[in-house]
Amino acid sequence: MTTENFDELALSGDRPVLVDFWADWCPPCKMIAPVLEQLDVELGDRLTIAKINGDDHPQIAARYGVMAFPTLLLFRNGEVVRRIVGAKPKRLLLAEFESHL
């Protein structure tokens, strides 16, 4: 995901989109990456998971007030319906956004 295609990928579509704002230097981002890959496999028919490097695309991070990495934003119908800051285990992530799926 990039600044150029963010609106198309995150704000449109018929299912929720979970956007992972991450950075190369961020250890918690590396910890959460495999969890997001698992969720993508398990929930791929109900949820789109996308990643955007906040350092490479600071305009998008600033637009959504992302101040720390990782920050996960769940978009539904073009609106942020859930914000999760920091790495969390899979079960806690699911509990945070499952009601929006």
Beta strands, then each sheet from edge to edge (+ up, - down):
strand 1: 17-22
strand 2: 48-53
strand 3: 71-76
strand 4: 79-85
sheet 1: 2+ 1+ 3- 4+
end
